[in-house]
Amino acid sequence: MTRIVECVPNFSEGRDAARIARITEAIQAVSGVTLLDVDPGAATHRTVVTFTGDPEAVLEAAFQAIRTAADVIDMRQHKGEHARMGATDVCPFVPVAGVSMAECVQLAQRLGERVGRELEIPVYLYEQAASQPGRRNLADVRAGEYEGLAAKLAQAEWTPDFGPAAFGDRQQRTGATIIGARNFLIAWNFNLNTRDAARAHDVAITLREKGRFAKDDAGRFLRDAEGNKVRQPGRLPATKCVGWTIPEFRRAQISMNLTDHQVTPMAVAFEAAWRRPPAPACA
């Protein structure tokens, strides 16, 4: 029986073709792996790579890519539009054929342990591989990004699943890596007829499942009995969005991830974005 796993690592380098090539060459050097796509972005300063193959081959290729990224990317010098925490920011495994989600979770755990032990990179597990409910959502794990990583590592509740809870010279260069297992994700972008990043952000948080913090008529945040801010859910479930401006396009853009296209089909998401829903002041 054919067994195929997809891996979609995101690297914090989208401008230097030579560095990107070093990473993809490390992947292609592993027998049994097929490199499907390399998608760099200058404004986001990020490259999304997609490859498939036998589970063990994909596991090895993922490790070699992470090791190479740690050698060629210095997070202390990285700036880009996209949220990120490390040189290899996120690395999910996706079951394609003859492989269960449980097996992909095991791949994530094995990769995380090896990355933490051999490369001394702090590793967090997310989505189906998450070690606790609060680490399931990628945005929650990545909150604070690279700039907030030192403070995050100092908190007991954010002790890495693997690797050192430290921010020494090595970790300052590599940042942290988020590894997990998930289903297929549809990532697509909408270019808006405006250059206003604030408008794009406003539409994005109106659409995304997470929504925004709710406010009363006086503009004050609503809070629950424990004093926590109350969220107003967004319009599209199983959807993540962010708004920004892409200088080379001279347009603002909504970047959207559909985490379950059966819950929110692409046509529904497009219609919602096209209508440019009015939104209150963003929070």
N, C-alpha and C positions, 0 to 999 in steps of 0.2 A: 504494500500500500504506500502510495506517495504521501510524504509528510512535508508540509510547507509552512513555514513561519515567516511573517513579514516583520521587519524592524525599521523604524522611522526615527532615527536620531536627529536632533536639532543641534547644530553647532554655532557658537557665538563668533562666527566669521562669515561675512558676506561680501567682502570687497577684495581680498587678496586671493587671486586665482591659484597661485602657487601653494598657498597653505591649504586651500580647499582640495587641491589635487593630492597633496600628501595624505590627507584623511581618506579620500576615496580610493587611492591606490592601496592603502592598508586594508581596506575592505575587499577589494578585488583580488588581493594576494591570497585570500583564503579560498581553498578549493571547496566547491559545492555551493557557492554564493553567487547570485546574479544581481548586479547593480542595476536598478530600474530607473532611478531619477535622481538628479542633483539640481536643487532649486535655490540658488543664492539670491539674496536681496541686499542691495546697497544701503537703503535707508534703514531697514531693520537690522542691518549688520548681522545677518543670520543666514545659515544654509540648512535646508531640510533635505535629508538624504533618505532614499527608500531602497531597500534591498531585501531579497527573499532567499530562501534555501532550506535545506535540512536543518532542524532545530540546533544540532550541535555545531554545525558550520556557522549558522547565524550567530550563535552565542559567542563563538571565537572571533568572528568578524566584528561584532559589537565591541568586544574588549579591545581589539587592536585599534579600532577607530577612536575609542575613548582615550587610549594611551597616546596615540598620535596627536589628538587634539590637545591633550595636556602638554605636549612638547612644543606645539607650534602656536598656541593661543595664550596670551597673557591677559587675564581678566582685569588687571590693574589699568590697562590701557583701553579697555573696551567701552564704547558708547554706541547706542543704537536705539531705535524707536521701540523695539520689541522687549517685553519683560524677559529677564534672564537671570540665572543664578550661577551658572558655571560655563566653562569652556565647552563641555558637552552638557547642554542645559537639561535636555530631557531625552530619554531613550526607552520607548515603549515596544513591547512585543505584541504582535497581533496574530491570532490563529487563523490560518487560511484553509488548509486541507489536512485531514488526518491527525490534527493536533487539537487538544482541548484547551480551554482557558486555564484550567488548573495546571497544565503543563507549561503554559506561558508564564504563569505566576512563578513556577519553580525556576524557569529560565531567568526571570527578573531577580529572584533571590540569589541564585548562583552568581549571576553577573555582579550584583551589588556587593556580595561578599568578597569577590575577587578584586573588584575595583577598589574597595575600601582597604583591603589587606595589602595588595601589591602596589597600588598607585597612591595610597594615602589620601584619597579623595573622600570627603564626607558624602554619603549616599543616603537619599531618602527614597522610600518605596511609595508608589501612588497608584490610584485607580484600583483594579482588581487585586493588585499585589500589596496594597496598603497594609501596614502593620497595625493601624488603629483608624477609627472613623475620621478623625480630624485631619488625616493625611491623604484621604482618598481624592480630594479635589486638587488638581494641579495648581490652580490659582492660590489656594490656601497655603500649599507647601512653598510656593515661590514668593509669597508676600514678603515685601522688604527687599527683594531682589539681591543682587550681589552686594550692593552697598550696605545692606542691613544684615549680611550673613554673619559677621563677627558677633553682633549682639544676639542673633538667633541661636548660634551655637552655644552661647553662654547660658541659655535657658534650658532647664532640665526637661521641660516638655518638648523641646526640639532637639534632643539628643539624636544624632543620626542613627539610622538603622544599621549602617555599616560604616567603617572608617572612623577617623579621629574626630572628636568634638573639639577641634582646635582650629585656629586661624593663623598658623605660622606662615613662613615664607612659601612653603609648598602650596598651602590652601589659598593663600592670597593670589597666587598665580592661576590656580585651576578653578577656584570657586567650588561649588558643590554640584553634584549630578543627581538628577531625579530619574529613577528607573521604575518601570511598571509594566503592566499587562492590561490591554484594553481591546475593545471591539474596533471595527473600522470607523474612522473619523473622516468626515467630509470637511475639508478646509477650502474656503473660497473668499474672494474679496469683492467688494462693491466700490467702484469709483464714483464719487459724488460730484455733482456740478457746482462745486465750491472748493475753496482752499481753506475754509474755516475748520481747524482741528477741533475746536470746542463744539461746533455743531455736530461733527462726526462722532465725537465722544458721547454727546448727549443722546444721539440716536442709538448708538451702540448699547448704552446702559439701559435704555428704554426697552430694547429688544431682548437683551440677554436674560437667561433664566434667573440669574442672581439679582437682577434689578438694581435698585438704588436704595439709599436710606430715605425713609419717608419723613416728610416735614408737615407741620401744621400750617394754617393760613398765615401765621406770622413769620414763617420761615424758620421756625425752631424744629430741631430734630425730635421726632417722636421716640419715646423710650418705653421699654417694658417695665414690669414691677421691680426688676433687678437693676434698672438703670442702663441697660444695654440699648443701643440704637435699634429701631425696628426697620426691617427691610420691606420695601414695596416690590413684590416680584415683577419680573419683566414679562413681556408678551409671549416669548417663545421658549417653551420648555426644552430641555436637552440641547441648549444653545449657549455658546460663549461668544462674546463680541468685545472688540476694542476699536476705538476710533483714533485716527491720527492723520497726519499729512505726509504724502509721499512727494518730496521735492522734484524728483525726475519726471513724475507724471503731472506735476503742477495741479494736483487734485488732492482733496481730502479723501480718505478711504475708510470703509468699515471692513475689518478683518473678522470673519465669522468661522467658528467651528461648530459643526453639527455633530454632537456625540451620539445621537440616535436618530437616524433619518426616518425611521418608522414613526417616531413620536412627532418630530417636526420635519416634514418632507422639504426638499429643496424649493419646490414651487411656492410653498407657504412662506418660507423664509425670504425668498426673493420679493414676493408681494408685500410683505411687511416692511422690508427695507425700502422698496420703491415708493411706498406711500409716505415715507418720511414722517413718521408719527410725531405730533407735537409732544413736547416733554416739559416738565417743570425744571426749575434750576437744578443743575446736577449736583450730586453729593458724593 
